[in-house]
Amino acid sequence: MHGVNLGTLLRTCDAVGACLAVPPFRWVDEALARGNTLRQPTCVHRVSDPIRWLAGERAAGSHVLGVELADEAIRLGDLPAARRRTVAVLGHEATGIPPDAVDLLDSCVEIPMVGTGTSLNVAVAGSLVLYRLAGLL
Ligand SMILES: C[S@@+](CC[C@H](N)C(=O)[O-])C[C@H]1O[C@@H](n2cnc3c(N)ncnc32)[C@H](O)[C@@H]1O
């Protein structure tokens, strides 16, 4: 929804040594370019069918971690650094993670909030989790 979020996430991915997987929508390239100030090439996977790709990652042994406020979620402070290939799944800014992707999650992490807002910006949430998974925080 908000053009700078993908580019912001791409910069975080680069900083922690992760790749960014994006859906095949026509606005994606412009969104990546708008928020990304990096000069060097970055690792972006363009995924034609995100749900199928996620299922394939899981079948191949990746840990699929949802980033979402959820009853069964662990708190960010308890999230260990990733010890194997891990896919962090972020939700849509308005509707969150879609149900068919929720079905593919192995676990979920939430970032505690004490303010008046109901959620964080998706690029902020993703960046915090990526730093944690990378063991850099
Ligand atoms: C703006 S939020 C979506 C809010 C949406 N109204 C909902 O009900 O899910 C966009 C995405 O950012 C991530 N996010 C935002 N705040 C979070 C938090 N406190 N803990 C974990 N993930 C969060 C989730 O991936 C979420 O789907």
The ligand as an SDF file (V2000), in Angstrom:
LIG
                    3D

 27 29  0  0  0  0  0  0  0  0999 V2000
    0.0270   -2.5390    9.5900 C   0  0  0  0  0  0  0  0  0  0  0  0
    0.1860   -4.2110    9.9720 S   0  0  0  0  0  0  0  0  0  0  0  0
   -1.3680   -4.9320    9.5230 C   0  0  0  0  0  0  0  0  0  0  0  0
   -2.4920   -4.5800   10.3870 C   0  0  0  0  0  0  0  0  0  0  0  0
   -3.7750   -5.2570    9.9910 C   0  0  0  0  0  0  0  0  0  0  0  0
   -4.8440   -4.3670   10.2870 N   0  0  0  0  0  0  0  0  0  0  0  0
   -3.9860   -6.5730   10.6830 C   0  0  0  0  0  0  0  0  0  0  0  0
   -5.0300   -6.7030   11.3090 O   0  0  0  0  0  0  0  0  0  0  0  0
   -3.1780   -7.4890   10.5820 O   0  0  0  0  0  0  0  0  0  0  0  0
    1.1560   -4.8470    8.6550 C   0  0  0  0  0  0  0  0  0  0  0  0
    2.0040   -6.0170    9.0060 C   0  0  0  0  0  0  0  0  0  0  0  0
    3.0700   -5.5810    9.8430 O   0  0  0  0  0  0  0  0  0  0  0  0
    3.4420   -6.6040   10.7440 C   0  0  0  0  0  0  0  0  0  0  0  0
    3.2520   -6.1040   12.1090 N   0  0  0  0  0  0  0  0  0  0  0  0
    2.8180   -4.8870   12.4640 C   0  0  0  0  0  0  0  0  0  0  0  0
    2.8410   -4.7270   13.7900 N   0  0  0  0  0  0  0  0  0  0  0  0
    3.2980   -5.8840   14.3060 C   0  0  0  0  0  0  0  0  0  0  0  0
    3.5870   -6.3420   15.6290 C   0  0  0  0  0  0  0  0  0  0  0  0
    3.3910   -5.5620   16.6940 N   0  0  0  0  0  0  0  0  0  0  0  0
    4.0710   -7.5970   15.7830 N   0  0  0  0  0  0  0  0  0  0  0  0
    4.3040   -8.3870   14.7010 C   0  0  0  0  0  0  0  0  0  0  0  0
    4.0590   -8.0040   13.4300 N   0  0  0  0  0  0  0  0  0  0  0  0
    3.5640   -6.7750   13.2250 C   0  0  0  0  0  0  0  0  0  0  0  0
    2.5690   -7.8000   10.3940 C   0  0  0  0  0  0  0  0  0  0  0  0
    3.2370   -8.6130    9.4540 O   0  0  0  0  0  0  0  0  0  0  0  0
    1.3560   -7.1400    9.7810 C   0  0  0  0  0  0  0  0  0  0  0  0
    0.6220   -8.0000    8.9670 O   0  0  0  0  0  0  0  0  0  0  0  0
  1  2  1  0
  2  3  1  0
  2 10  1  0
  3  4  1  0
  4  5  1  0
  5  6  1  0
  5  7  1  0
  7  8  2  0
  7  9  1  0
 10 11  1  0
 11 12  1  0
 11 26  1  0
 12 13  1  0
 13 14  1  0
 13 24  1  0
 14 15  1  0
 14 23  1  0
 15 16  2  0
 16 17  1  0
 17 18  1  0
 17 23  2  0
 18 19  1  0
 18 20  2  0
 20 21  1  0
 21 22  2  0
 22 23  1  0
 24 25  1  0
 24 26  1  0
 26 27  1  0
M  CHG  2   2   1   9  -1
M  END
$$$$
